[in-house]
């Protein structure tokens, strides 16, 4: 999909997409989706973030995240469209694959 084809998803599209993702939800007060990941230790959390960072560069789509020890809180939205797009769901699915 070309960048100019990316569009903000409608509420029903977001709800449908979330049904396919375990643990992901709408972010409170934001046009975004979010998930909290928990790992055994800091090293595993950092390894996950490193893998996601490489993916983000490849996709040119970057998460908002917060890390404390073994937890990584991720928020995804597409700034260019002012909300959630298919890019957010593609990234969320890949993040889930990284921890599967």
Buried (B, 14 or more C-beta within 10 A) or exposed (E): EEEEEBBBBEEEBBEEBBEEBEEBEBBEEBBBBBBEBEBEEEEBBBEBBEBBEEBBEEEEBBBBBEBEEBEBBBBBBBEBBEBBBBBBBBBBEBBBEBEE
